[in-house]
Amino acid sequence: MNKKRNKLEMIRDMLLIIQKARKIRITPLIYKANLSSNSIKPYINDLLSKGLIEETLIDKTKYFVITPKGNEFIQEFNKIKIFAESYGLE
Amino acid sequence: MAAQFLTLGNFYGIDSLFEFLVIIVASIISLYSYKVYRMLKNKNFKYFSIAFLFIAISFIFKILSNLTILHRVEITNLNSVIVITSQFEYMRLIQFASFIIYKTLYLLGALLLFFIATKTKKQNKIMFVYLSILVIILSIFMNFVFYLTLVFILTFLTSYYYENYKKNKLTNSFLVFLGFFLLSISQLVLIFSGFRPIVELTGDMLMLAGFLVLLINQIKIKRAAKK
C-alpha cells in the first residue's frame, strides 16, 4: 500500500479488508486501510451510500459488513478499473 | 409491368450493415458503462452510458433514412424497354425526418462525451447546448456543418484520449485514442461525401473501423477480468 492509490483502488482495498474480516469495527478498519480516522470517514460514507457495505449492530457495537453488491464490485474490479482508465473516467 | 420494392439505399445496403455494427458496439459500451454506474453511482459513468446510447439510437435512424421504397414501371415498346423508377413522397419525408433525428442524437452523444472529458461547468454547458441547437438547425440543410462540427468535437476527444494514453500508457487507452482518431478522420472524409459516392463509402468504412477498435477494447476489458 505504498503506491498512491486512486479512488477505485481505495474502494477495492477497503472492501477486501471488510470481506476478509467478514465483520469489522471502525478502529481496525482504519489501521488496516492505512488511513487516519478523519480521512476514512468520506470513504465509509461513500461505500454505505453506494450500498457496497452496510452497518450492523452486534452487542451494541457497530460493525461493517460487505453486501452482495460489494462482493460483485470486487469480482468486477479489474474490468471497471481498465474501462475507467481507458476512457479517462476516474 | 409495375412493381414496388424496398431498397437499403446506396451501396446495396453495405452502409446499413456498417451502421448496424456501429449500433451493436455503441450499445455494448453504453450497457457496460450503465452497469458500472449502478455499482458505483458515479455520474460520469451514467452520462457516458447515455452518450453512447444516443449514438446507438442515432444510427437506428440513420438506417431508417437509408430505406427507400421504389415504384418501378417497365414499358416494352417494340425492341426497347423503358424503365421509369420513382420514389414515394411519404418515404422522402421519413428519410428527411430520420436524418434530422440521426444528426441531432449523434451530435448530442458527441457533446455529452465532450462535457465528460472537459468537466464543463453548468454555465458553459448551457452555452454549448445553445450552440449545438444552432448547429443542428443549420445542419438540417447543410450536411457539411454537421460533419464539420463532429470533426471539431471528435478531434478534441482524440487529443484528450491521447493525453490520457500518455499518462497511463495502457494498451486499452491507446485503443480508445486510435478509435476516436479513426472516427475524426471518418467525419473529415464525410464532409466531402456529396462529391462522389465512393467518398461516402470510404467515410463509412473508416467510421466502422473506429467503432471496431472500440469493440476490441471492450473485448480486452472483458478478458482482463479472467486474469
Contacts between the chains, C-beta under 8 A, distances in Angstrom:
chain1	res1	chain2	res2	distance
A	11	B	40	7.9
A	49	B	41	7.0
A	50	B	39	7.4
A	50	B	40	6.2
A	50	B	41	5.1
A	52	B	39	7.9
A	69	B	39	6.6
A	72	B	39	6.8
A	73	B	39	5.5
A	73	B	40	7.7
A	75	B	225	7.6
A	76	B	36	8.0
A	76	B	39	7.0
A	76	B	225	6.9
A	78	B	224	5.1
A	78	B	225	5.2
A	78	B	227	6.9
A	79	B	221	5.3
A	79	B	222	6.8
A	79	B	224	6.0
A	79	B	225	4.5
A	80	B	36	5.4
A	80	B	39	7.4
A	80	B	40	7.5
A	82	B	170	7.1
A	82	B	172	5.3
A	82	B	220	7.6
A	82	B	221	5.0
A	82	B	224	5.2
A	83	B	32	6.6
A	83	B	33	7.5
A	83	B	36	6.6
A	83	B	221	5.3
A	84	B	36	7.5
A	84	B	45	7.9
A	85	B	164	7.9
A	85	B	168	5.4
A	85	B	170	5.9
A	85	B	172	7.0
A	85	B	173	6.5
A	86	B	164	7.8
A	86	B	170	6.2
A	86	B	172	3.7
A	86	B	173	4.9
A	86	B	175	7.1
A	86	B	176	4.9
A	86	B	217	6.0
A	86	B	221	7.3
A	87	B	48	6.8
A	87	B	161	7.5
A	87	B	164	7.7
A	87	B	176	5.8
A	88	B	117	6.9
A	88	B	160	6.7
A	88	B	161	6.8
A	88	B	164	3.9
A	88	B	173	7.7
A	89	B	42	7.8
A	89	B	44	5.0
A	89	B	45	6.4
A	89	B	48	6.2
A	89	B	116	7.2
